[in-house]
Amino acid sequence: MKYWTGNAVQKEIDEDVTRGVPIGGISAGLAVQGEFAFDSMLDTVTSAEALANPYDPHVTLARDFFSIPVLKGIITDSHFTQRERMGRSLAFLARIVQDGWAQEVHGIGIDETTAVLVDADGHGQVVGKNSAYFMSLDHRPEVCVDGKPLTPRHVKVFKPSAGDTFNLKTWAAGGGSSLVVNVVDGKMTTSEQPRCEAGVRAPSSEGNIQS
């Protein structure tokens, strides 16, 4: 993000997306594809650090690095389960809403040895060995201030695995399970729901991406 912003590479990739050229990214190459991104300007941040203080100096976010229409309103994260990144992704979602960047925001966390293949219409399929996590925050977090532990309740999460599908436009899953995640005073708890049937949306009350 330091070296590509405003230069020919950034422009060329946006033009390629417009022309329908497939774009893929692994690790940091995944993290910059959404409308919003964790840009890691001061090194990485762990889930424990971000949950303890969502305004920790290491929680640095950016937006509009690329213009990929199907990923509008979305932030992505990689190495998801392997590096226990659910907590920090929830902090990113909370910050985006709290800071007024969006009223509702979605996140996609993707495990290692796993990919989500997405077409221009938003139809996606999980492939590989593990899972992807599709998170949704549709309300302001109860507590999201500098120096205090984070509290956003009722974050809705889908967890499709290899072979399952997901529609980014309707935010509905075709298989997998669903979770409701609560964070209270920086502590995260999850409740897993039954396996999703095709077309099920998130309930009301955790790589690689190609698009």
Residue pairs with C-beta under 8 A, 6 or more apart in sequence:
1 32
1 37
1 39
1 41
1 62
1 65
2 41
4 10
4 65
5 65
10 65
10 66
13 23
13 66
14 66
14 67
16 23
17 23
17 66
17 67
17 68
17 69
17 211
20 120
22 210
22 211
23 33
23 68
23 210
23 211
24 115
24 208
24 209
24 210
25 31
25 32
25 33
25 208
25 209
25 210
26 78
26 207
26 208
27 78
27 79
27 207
28 40
28 78
30 76
30 77
30 78
30 110
30 207
30 208
30 209
31 37
31 38
31 40
31 76
31 77
31 78
32 39
32 65
32 66
33 66
33 68
33 71
33 76
33 209
33 211
34 68
34 71
34 74
34 75
34 76
34 108
35 63
35 64
35 68
35 71
35 72
35 73
35 74
35 75
36 61
36 62
36 63
36 74
36 75
36 92
36 96
36 101
36 102
36 105
37 61
37 62
37 63
37 65
37 75
37 76
38 45
38 59
38 60
38 61
38 75
38 77
38 88
38 92
39 60
39 61
39 62
39 65
40 60
41 60
42 57
42 58
42 60
43 58
44 58
45 56
45 58
45 59
45 88
46 84
46 87
46 88
47 84
47 85
47 86
47 87
47 88
47 91
47 188
48 87
49 56
49 58
49 59
49 88
50 56
50 58
50 59
50 87
50 88
50 91
50 92
50 150
51 87
51 88
51 90
51 91
51 149
51 150
51 183
51 186
51 187
51 188
52 149
52 150
52 186
53 59
53 146
53 147
53 148
53 149
53 150
54 91
54 94
54 95
54 98
54 144
54 145
54 150
55 95
55 145
55 146
55 147
59 88
59 91
59 92
59 95
61 75
61 92
61 95
61 96
63 101
68 211
69 120
70 118
70 119
70 120
70 121
70 122
70 168
70 169
70 211
71 118
71 168
71 211
73 102
73 104
73 105
73 106
74 105
74 106
74 107
74 108
74 168
75 89
75 92
75 93
75 96
75 105
75 106
75 107
75 108
76 107
76 108
76 109
76 110
76 207
76 209
77 85
77 88
77 89
77 92
77 107
77 108
77 109
77 110
77 207
78 85
78 109
78 110
78 112
78 207
78 208
79 85
79 111
79 112
79 207
80 86
80 89
80 109
80 110
80 111
80 132
80 133
80 206
80 207
81 111
81 112
81 130
81 131
81 206
82 111
82 112
85 109
85 206
86 109
86 133
86 181
86 188
86 206
87 183
87 188
89 107
89 109
89 133
89 135
89 206
90 107
90 135
90 137
90 150
90 152
90 155
90 181
90 183
90 188
91 150
92 107
93 105
93 106
93 107
93 135
93 137
93 152
93 155
94 137
94 141
94 144
94 150
94 152
95 144
96 102
96 105
96 137
97 103
97 104
97 105
97 137
97 139
97 140
97 141
97 144
98 140
98 141
98 144
103 138
104 136
104 137
104 138
105 136
105 137
106 134
106 135
106 136
106 137
106 168
106 171
107 133
107 134
107 135
107 136
107 137
108 116
108 132
108 133
108 134
108 135
108 209
109 132
109 133
109 135
109 206
109 207
110 116
110 132
110 133
110 207
110 208
110 209
111 128
111 129
111 130
111 131
111 132
111 207
112 130
112 207
113 128
113 129
113 130
114 126
114 127
114 128
114 129
114 130
114 131
114 132
114 162
114 207
114 208
115 126
115 127
115 128
115 207
115 208
115 209
115 210
116 124
116 125
116 126
116 127
116 132
116 166
116 207
116 208
116 209
116 210
117 124
117 125
117 127
117 210
118 124
118 168
118 209
118 210
118 211
119 211
120 211
121 169
122 167
122 168
122 169
122 170
123 165
123 167
123 168
124 165
124 166
124 167
124 168
125 163
125 164
125 165
125 166
126 132
126 160
126 161
126 162
126 163
126 164
126 165
126 166
126 176
127 162
127 163
128 162
128 208
129 162
130 161
130 162
131 159
131 160
131 161
131 162
131 176
132 159
132 160
132 161
132 166
132 207
133 157
133 158
133 159
133 206
134 157
134 158
134 159
134 160
134 166
134 171
134 173
134 202
135 155
135 156
135 157
135 181
135 206
136 155
136 156
136 157
136 171
136 202
137 152
137 155
138 156
139 152
139 154
141 150
141 151
141 152
142 151
142 152
142 153
143 149
143 150
143 151
143 185
144 150
144 151
144 152
149 185
149 186
149 187
150 183
150 186
151 183
151 184
151 185
151 186
152 183
153 182
153 183
153 184
154 180
154 182
154 205
155 180
155 181
155 182
155 183
156 178
156 179
156 180
156 181
156 202
156 203
156 204
157 178
157 179
157 180
157 181
157 190
157 202
157 206
158 166
158 173
158 176
158 177
158 178
158 179
158 196
158 202
159 176
159 177
159 178
159 179
159 206
160 166
160 173
160 174
160 175
160 176
160 196
161 175
161 176
163 175
164 173
164 174
164 175
164 176
165 173
165 174
165 175
165 198
166 172
166 173
166 174
166 176
167 173
167 174
170 201
171 201
171 202
172 199
172 200
172 201
172 202
173 196
173 198
173 199
173 200
173 201
173 202
174 196
174 198
174 199
175 195
175 196
175 197
175 198
176 195
176 196
177 192
177 193
177 194
177 195
177 196
178 192
178 193
178 194
178 196
178 200
178 202
178 203
179 190
179 191
179 192
179 193
179 206
180 190
180 191
180 193
180 203
180 205
181 188
181 189
181 190
181 206
182 188
182 189
182 190
183 189
190 206
193 203
